[in-house]
């Protein structure tokens, strides 16, 4: 049974920091391409950051220089370090894992709320 469990969300003031975690089980984490998405109220889900199985990263323009995605294959966990948070970063953040083994496997976490407000 595959599970992706996000944690680390919460309420933070503008300019503050949070670190999100995504703990994976039931998959071969080291071969999975991992992504963070977010969805604000009334908005479409958008890609925030991605890290491949090889460790290559990319970011949405809106978070470049402020967010850092990383992974620890020994712990089957992905992280998103979020600094200099802005009110527009407020959203539910979702973890996504996908990999190909004959077919495409694609999994989602349940999401964690991040609220940036004074």
Secondary structure, 3 states (H helix, E strand, C coil): CCEEEEECCEEECCCCCEEEEEEEECCCHHHCEEEEEEECCCCCCEEEEEECCCCCEEECCCCCCCEEEEEECCCCEEEEEECCCCHHHCEEEEEEEEEECCCEEEEECCCEEEEECC
